Amino acid sequence: MANITFNVALGQAAALAALPKASDALILIPLEASGLETDAVLKDKDTFADVVSGTTNEQTTIGRKPLSSITVTVNDTLDRVEIDAADVSWTSPTGNPIGAMVIVYDPDNTTGTDADLIPVTKADVLWTPDGTTFTLAIADFFRAS
């Protein structure tokens, strides 16, 4: 589950995860461990371009991954909304160590730039891609009550 929800996404995460447009998507983006800014700094960033405008860097070797099988569940028993997605795998990944993963909302995955991507959540993930297949288990990447 996420360590932070970006301020820009507070109150909208469930609506964005419903993917209301024809060509929108949720994308998982790895961040390098080196230079990773604190949660207090990152949560005030309004676009993914903002996220990487300071000392935080995208880990581009393993690449971005679109999320699939996204579900938004209203859990009346626990009085919350839960957003889940299928696990994500990388085959033979290499590159700089990972310190976190950010899920962004892309309003049009056929065009656009990082300035169009809305950061939704960030989860701490400590991983050094060493060529071994890696699967990131996703279980309710967002909850709000």
C-alpha positions, 0 to 999 in steps of 0.5 A: 500500500502507498506510503503517501498520496500526492496532495493533487490526488487527494479526494480524486484517486478513486475517480481517476482509477475508474479510468473515465476516458477512452485512452487514459491509464494508470502507469507505474514508474520506478524511482531511483533510490539515489537522490530520492526526496522525502515524502514531505517534499514529494507529496506537494508535486502536482505532475510527474515532471515536478516529481523529477524536477528536483533530486528525484530521478526516474529509473529508466532502465526497467521502464514504466509499466501500465497497470492492468485489472484495476478495481475500485471497491467500496468496502462498506464493512470497513468504511473505505474505498480500496483500489487494487491492480494486477501484480507487475513483473520485470524479466531480466531487469537491470539498472540502478537501485530502486527506492520507490514506485509512483503510480500516475494517472495519464489522461491520454496514453497516446500522447502527452508529456510528463507534465500531463501525468498526475502523481497519485501514490508513491510506495517505498520499494527497495530493490536492486535490479540484478537480472533476476525476474522480479514481481511487484505484488500489488494489494490495494495500492490505495485506501481511503476512509 
